[in-house]
Each structure stands twice: as C-alpha cells, then as structure tokens.
C-alpha cells in the first residue's frame, strides 16, 4: 500500500512562499506569515488578504501584489506546494513542472522514481529519496525497477551497452539493499513492459536498455553495409603513391 504526504505541512508551505514564486514574499516574510497564520495562511491570502496588512512591512501595495500573484498561479501553486512538501527544491520543482505540466502531481505520485529518467539534473539517489519521503516502500517493485535501469545507465560509463543477468541483479540488490527475489521480480516486470530488453549472445543472457540495443543494431547494420559496398574511391597506384620525382621510395629503401 502506498501513502503520500499531504501538501499542507508548515515546512512545505514556508518553502513554497519563500521560493520567489509568489511576488512580494521572500524567505523572511514566508516564515513570518507561517508563524502568524500557520497552515491557514493560504486561506488568508486567497479570501482575506486584507489581514496580511497586520504584518509589519506589508502595506496595501505589497498586499495587492501578493494577492494578484497568488490568483495567477493556482495550478502551478498546487504542484509546487506538493513538490516542496515532499523535499523537492524550487529549481527541481520548476523543471518537473516544465516537463510534466499540469499532470505533474499525478505522475510524480504514481512513480516518483521516474524523475531520474525524465528530469535532467535528478539522479537515482535524489529520486529515491523523494520516493521514500512520499511513502514508497524500500522493497517495492517500482523502486527495484528503477534500480535496475540505474545500474545499466551507470554501466555505460564503463563502456557497456548491456550486462549479464546475474551481474545486473547482484549490483541492483547491493544498490537497493533488498533481497534478490525482489530484484528478480522487478526484472520480469521491466522485460514484460519492454523497459529493458533481453538477448542471448554466445550462450549468455544479456540485459539492454532499449535505446542502446537499437543503437548497437543500427551501428552494426551500417558497418555491414559499408563492408559489402564497393569503394567510392579509385584504386590506388601503389608505385606512384610511394615515388618522389619518379624514383620509387620503396626500391630505394630495399636496396
């Protein structure tokens, strides 16, 4: 069973208000507002913004600016608050919103580990931390599937396009600190969904990331075509190629 942290924690509210997303409120005023109004601060801004002027430093002009910015950002506000409440920084939250748009909450809630694959600048460890903060169990298949992909991605740094099944499962189990059966079940799921691909080469079962397998096949096909095609260049006259002023360098060297 999956659980999620409601996007109404004081910490998330303060981070959102102080992120610069709401014009007229910075980190200092965000803390003051949360201290004064608590978790009801959003209701104050939206329905009783005149009460903001009870705060030192907030006059009619600033209060109006805050209210206008608030009204403009309803959809963005809900998404950013949800992400802030689950430990996502402002810069990463913006990238997530730009990638997923209005579906950001639904997509992140259903599978936060996908962030490592979809969002530039978010790696597996960061996505995994977000997932656990949202209540994704350590031994969940969703997490294990993401771990398998991460191990394969890391292997590309050593020049590998695939890994043997046993090695992949062992490395994923070490990374995730889970039992081998969970990783084996996750591998079956990723293969069934075509998120990973298995191929037997010289009697050994190998697991590929699909895009790398396609790249390998394309490169091999192009090399095969080049090898079977006639040369586009004229034949080389060897004697002329190694002669200087009519004298053969080859003959001079072999004398």
C-alpha positions in Angstrom: 0.0 0.0 0.0 1.3 3.4 -1.0 0.9 6.5 1.1 1.6 10.2 0.3 2.5 13.2 2.4 -0.3 15.8 2.2 1.0 19.1 0.6 0.0 21.1 3.7 2.9 20.8 6.1 4.2 24.0 7.6 7.6 23.2 6.1 6.3 22.8 2.6 4.2 26.0 2.9 7.1 28.1 4.1 9.4 26.7 1.3 6.8 27.5 -1.3 6.1 31.0 -0.1 9.8 31.8 0.3 10.8 30.3 -3.1 10.1 33.5 -5.1 7.1 32.0 -6.9 4.8 34.5 -5.1 5.8 38.1 -5.8 6.0 40.2 -2.7 7.0 37.3 -0.4 10.6 36.2 0.3 12.1 33.7 2.8 11.8 36.2 5.7 8.2 37.1 5.2 7.3 33.5 4.4 8.5 32.5 7.9 6.6 35.4 9.5 3.4 34.6 7.7 3.5 30.9 8.6 4.4 31.8 12.2 1.4 34.1 12.4 -1.2 32.3 10.4 0.0 28.7 10.5 -1.4 26.3 7.9 -4.3 28.6 7.2 -2.1 31.2 5.6 -3.2 30.2 2.1 -6.8 30.8 3.0 -5.8 34.2 4.4 -4.1 35.2 1.1 -6.9 33.9 -1.1 -10.0 35.0 0.9 -9.0 37.6 3.5 -5.8 39.2 2.1 -6.5 42.4 3.9 -5.3 40.7 7.1 -1.8 40.5 5.6 -1.5 44.2 6.4 -1.5 43.2 10.1 2.1 42.2 9.4 4.9 44.8 9.8 6.2 45.7 6.3 3.2 44.6 4.4 1.1 47.6 3.2 -1.7 47.9 0.6 0.7 47.8 -2.4 2.6 44.7 -1.3 -0.6 43.1 -0.2 -2.2 43.7 -3.6 0.9 42.4 -5.4 0.8 39.2 -3.3 -2.9 38.6 -4.0 -2.5 39.1 -7.7 0.4 36.8 -8.0 -1.5 34.2 -5.9 -4.5 34.3 -8.2 -2.4 33.9 -11.3 -0.7 30.7 -10.1 -3.4 28.4 -8.9 -2.4 25.3 -10.9 1.4 26.0 -10.5 0.9 26.7 -6.8 -0.7 23.3 -6.1 2.1 21.5 -8.0 4.9 23.4 -6.4 3.4 23.0 -2.9 3.1 19.3 -3.4 6.7 19.0 -4.6 8.1 21.3 -1.8 6.2 19.2 0.8 8.0 16.1 -0.5 11.5 17.5 -0.3 11.9 18.8 -3.8 13.9 22.1 -4.2 12.5 25.0 -6.1 14.8 24.7 -9.1 14.0 21.0 -9.5 10.3 21.6 -9.0 10.3 24.1 -11.8 12.0 21.5 -14.1 9.4 18.9 -13.1 6.6 21.3 -13.9 8.0 22.2 -17.2 8.4 18.5 -18.1 5.1 17.2 -16.9 2.9 20.3 -16.9 -0.5 20.1 -15.2 -0.1 16.3 -14.8 3.0 16.7 -12.5 1.3 15.7 -9.3 -0.3 12.6 -10.7 2.9 11.4 -12.5 5.2 12.0 -9.5 2.8 10.4 -7.0 2.3 7.3 -9.2 6.0 6.7 -9.7 8.5 9.2 -8.2 11.4 7.1 -9.3 10.7 8.1 -12.9 12.1 11.5 -12.1 15.6 10.1 -12.6 14.8 9.1 -16.2 12.7 12.1 -17.2 14.2 15.1 -15.5 17.6 16.5 -16.3 19.6 17.0 -13.1 17.8 14.5 -11.0 19.7 11.3 -10.4 18.5 7.9 -9.0 19.6 8.8 -5.4 17.6 12.0 -5.4 14.5 10.5 -6.9 14.8 7.6 -4.5 14.9 10.0 -1.5 11.8 11.8 -2.8 10.0 8.4 -3.3 10.8 7.3 0.2 9.6 10.6 1.6 6.4 10.1 -0.2 6.0 6.7 1.4 7.2 4.3 -1.4 8.4 1.2 0.5 12.0 0.3 0.2 11.1 -3.2 -1.1 8.6 -2.0 -3.7 8.8 -3.3 -7.2 8.6 0.3 -8.6 11.8 1.1 -6.8 13.5 -2.1 -7.8 12.6 -1.5 -11.5 14.2 2.0 -11.3 17.3 0.5 -9.6 17.8 -2.0 -12.5 17.7 0.8 -15.0 20.1 2.9 -12.9 22.7 0.1 -12.8 22.6 -0.2 -16.5 22.9 3.5 -17.0 25.9 3.5 -14.7 27.5 0.7 -16.6 27.5 2.8 -19.8 30.2 4.9 -18.1 32.5 1.9 -18.3 31.6 1.4 -22.0 29.0 -1.4 -21.5 25.8 -1.5 -23.6 24.4 -4.4 -21.6 25.1 -6.6 -18.5 24.7 -10.3 -17.8 21.5 -11.1 -16.0 23.3 -12.4 -12.8 25.6 -9.4 -12.6 22.8 -6.9 -13.1 20.7 -8.5 -10.4 23.6 -8.6 -8.0 24.5 -5.0 -8.5 20.9 -3.9 -8.2 20.4 -5.8 -4.9 23.5 -4.2 -3.5 22.4 -0.7 -4.5 18.8 -1.1 -3.2 19.7 -3.2 -0.1 16.9 -5.6 -0.9 16.5 -9.4 -1.4 17.4 -10.9 -4.7 13.8 -12.2 -5.3 12.5 -8.6 -5.3 15.1 -7.7 -8.0 14.3 -10.8 -10.0 10.6 -10.0 -9.9 11.3 -6.4 -10.9 13.4 -7.7 -13.9 10.5 -9.8 -15.1 8.2 -6.7 -14.9 10.6 -4.5 -16.8 11.1 -7.1 -19.5 7.4 -7.6 -19.9 6.8 -3.8 -20.2 9.8 -3.5 -22.7 11.5 -1.0 -20.4 14.5 -3.4 -20.6 15.4 -5.9 -23.3 17.0 -9.4 -23.0 19.0 -11.0 -25.7 21.2 -14.2 -25.7 24.6 -13.7 -27.3 27.1 -16.6 -27.5 25.1 -18.5 -24.9 25.0 -15.7 -22.4 21.8 -13.8 -21.4 22.3 -10.0 -21.5 20.0 -7.2 -20.5 20.0 -4.0 -22.5 18.5 -0.6 -22.2 16.2 -0.5 -25.3 17.7 2.7 -26.9 21.3 1.3 -26.5 20.3 -2.0 -28.1 18.8 -0.1 -31.1 21.9 2.0 -31.4 24.1 -1.2 -31.4 22.0 -2.7 -34.1 22.0 0.4 -36.2 25.8 0.8 -36.0 26.3 -2.9 -36.8 24.0 -2.6 -39.8 25.8 0.4 -41.2 29.2 -1.3 -40.8 27.9 -4.4 -42.6 26.5 -2.2 -45.4 29.8 -0.4 -45.8 31.8 -3.6 -45.8 29.6 -5.0 -48.5 29.6 -1.9 -50.8 32.2 -1.2 -53.4 34.7 1.6 -52.6 33.8 5.1 -53.6 37.4 5.9 -54.2 39.5 5.0 -57.3 42.1 2.3 -57.0 45.4 3.4 -55.5 48.5 3.2 -57.8 51.0 1.9 -55.1 54.1 2.7 -57.1 53.1 6.2 -57.8 51.9 6.8 -54.3 55.4 5.9 -52.9 57.5 7.6 -55.5 59.3 11.0 -55.4 60.3 12.7 -58.6 59.9 9.4 -60.5 62.1 7.4 -58.1 60.4 4.7 -56.1 60.9 5.2 -52.3 60.2 1.5 -51.8 63.0 0.5 -54.2 65.4 2.9 -52.6 64.7 1.5 -49.1 65.0 -2.1 -50.2 68.4 -1.7 -51.9 
